[in-house]
């Protein structure tokens, strides 16, 4: 079958890193990603079944991998060669249309004595990402046995599958996984600053790609304690969508501090420091510059949530210390205490339907055009796009084992 595969090729990773430094997305042309013919993956054990992808999105972590820009932190918890693609809507061999919850935790790995996190339903905190009857892999799309969505077939465990509601289009369903990530970030605690007397309960979202826009929609729908949402978006189409999805204020990156000052009643000191800030700031970019900007506008005692996958960066953490800002990562999904224990994916299906997330899918490509797809995804903002995906709906299904 056809699949886009990443292999551990030192020369190609080096070429991708150099090329992507000149042009993001160039790793799709010069890097380790190749269209290959492979044998469909075998079922690793009980409870697994084969899936035929319909659509599979290209996300920031995929681009970082293809461009050789991802952190070396991931090296022990991936296994080569792997087929990328974890934002997937697919047909299961039992006839269901499903999306994948990609974390490969204890249950999927056949580990009967669950770790404490998995026992509580927090699979994102699983301690056994290298154990069980499959190779290391933090998620589907980074494990050699499971395959990934950038192919004609992959395998997934029943614990990873969520049924797609009948009326939800594939184009919206493929956004459910990133929406679940966004919901988890949007529901993070506001911090002590949120309860301050006279403090405007505002949230700032930095970045308006797929993750940022989904976060804006999640804040608008699920956070009654947030009365203002300030969206920071670089491109006009992003600013328009941010407003439609619930942002009450929208600004360009250069206007970040002024926008926060206006909403929160802060003032700007000499040197550009704000006297106050927003009690909740969510960084959906993950760069050194975005993290520095986020720290600059988080209120004393406030919370800064890092939702975008970061790369190695040098950042001045003095404001984190002096203002007693709480810095939290927001990785994937699970039961949400703030929503009575409802799972992020259940909330994501609701949000994808209500917010019409199908309009965020800007273009699709067949597997035979990976270079164009990767380059389009890497330049999505500049080219007026949001989400780019591979489309396998016209391909012949791979028969089950």
KASUL-V114391 format. One record per backbone hydrogen bond with DSSP energy under -1.0 kcal/mol. NH is the residue of the N-H (numbers start at 1). CO is the residue of the C=O. E is the energy in kcal/mol with one decimal. If there is no record, write none. Layout:
# KASUL-V114391
nh;co;e
NH;CO;E
NH;CO;E
This chain:
# KASUL-V114391
nh;co;e
3;36;-1.9
4;150;-2.6
5;34;-2.9
6;82;-3.1
7;32;-1.0
9;7;-1.8
13;9;-2.5
14;10;-2.4
15;11;-2.3
16;12;-2.6
17;13;-2.2
18;14;-2.1
19;15;-2.9
20;16;-2.9
21;17;-1.0
23;19;-2.1
26;23;-2.1
28;25;-1.7
29;26;-1.5
30;26;-2.2
31;27;-2.3
34;5;-2.2
36;3;-3.0
38;1;-2.6
48;45;-1.2
49;156;-2.1
51;154;-3.3
52;91;-2.8
54;89;-3.2
55;89;-1.5
56;390;-2.0
57;87;-2.4
58;388;-2.2
63;59;-2.1
64;60;-2.4
65;61;-1.8
66;62;-2.7
67;63;-2.5
68;65;-1.3
69;64;-3.7
70;64;-1.0
74;71;-1.3
75;72;-1.4
77;74;-1.6
79;142;-1.7
82;6;-2.1
88;86;-1.0
89;55;-2.1
90;98;-2.9
91;52;-2.5
92;96;-3.2
93;50;-1.4
95;92;-2.0
98;90;-2.8
99;162;-2.2
100;88;-1.2
101;160;-3.3
104;138;-1.3
105;103;-1.1
109;105;-1.8
110;107;-1.2
111;106;-2.3
114;112;-1.4
119;115;-2.2
121;118;-1.6
122;117;-2.5
123;121;-1.4
125;122;-2.0
126;123;-1.9
131;128;-1.5
133;109;-2.1
137;129;-1.8
138;77;-1.9
140;102;-2.0
141;147;-1.1
142;139;-1.8
147;143;-1.1
149;85;-2.4
150;84;-2.5
151;149;-1.8
152;2;-1.4
154;51;-1.8
155;146;-2.6
156;49;-2.2
158;47;-2.4
160;157;-2.3
161;158;-1.2
162;99;-2.2
164;97;-2.8
168;165;-1.7
173;169;-2.6
174;170;-2.3
175;172;-1.6
176;173;-1.8
179;175;-2.0
180;176;-2.4
181;177;-1.8
182;178;-2.3
183;179;-2.5
184;180;-2.1
185;181;-1.9
186;182;-2.8
187;183;-1.7
188;185;-1.5
193;301;-1.8
194;191;-1.5
195;192;-1.4
196;193;-1.5
199;196;-1.9
202;200;-2.6
203;228;-2.5
204;280;-2.3
205;230;-2.9
206;282;-2.6
207;232;-2.0
213;209;-2.7
214;210;-2.3
215;211;-2.1
216;212;-2.3
217;213;-2.1
218;214;-2.2
219;215;-2.7
220;216;-2.2
221;217;-1.8
222;218;-3.0
223;219;-1.6
226;223;-1.2
227;201;-1.9
228;201;-1.0
230;203;-3.2
231;249;-3.0
232;205;-2.7
233;251;-2.4
239;235;-2.1
240;236;-2.2
241;237;-2.1
242;238;-2.6
243;239;-1.9
244;240;-1.9
245;241;-2.1
246;243;-1.1
247;242;-2.6
248;229;-1.6
249;229;-2.0
251;231;-2.6
255;252;-1.8
256;253;-1.5
259;255;-2.6
260;256;-2.3
261;257;-2.6
262;258;-2.4
263;259;-1.8
264;260;-2.6
265;261;-1.6
269;273;-3.7
272;269;-2.1
275;267;-2.5
278;297;-2.8
280;202;-1.1
281;303;-2.4
282;204;-3.2
283;305;-2.9
284;206;-2.5
291;287;-2.2
292;288;-2.1
293;289;-2.3
294;290;-2.5
295;291;-2.4
296;292;-1.6
299;278;-2.8
301;323;-2.5
302;299;-2.6
303;279;-2.7
304;326;-3.4
305;281;-3.1
306;328;-3.5
307;283;-2.1
308;283;-2.3
311;286;-1.1
321;317;-1.7
322;318;-3.1
323;319;-2.0
325;320;-1.8
326;302;-2.6
328;304;-2.7
330;306;-2.0
336;342;-2.5
339;336;-1.8
340;337;-1.6
341;336;-2.4
342;339;-1.2
344;334;-1.7
347;343;-2.0
348;344;-2.1
349;345;-2.2
350;346;-1.6
351;347;-2.5
352;348;-3.1
353;349;-1.7
354;350;-2.5
355;351;-2.9
357;352;-2.2
359;356;-1.8
360;357;-2.1
361;358;-1.1
362;387;-2.4
363;387;-1.2
365;389;-1.9
369;366;-2.0
373;369;-1.9
374;370;-2.9
375;371;-2.3
376;372;-2.3
377;373;-2.5
378;374;-2.5
379;375;-1.4
380;377;-1.3
383;379;-2.1
384;381;-1.6
385;380;-3.5
387;360;-2.6
389;363;-1.8
390;56;-3.0
391;365;-2.6
392;54;-2.9
395;392;-1.7
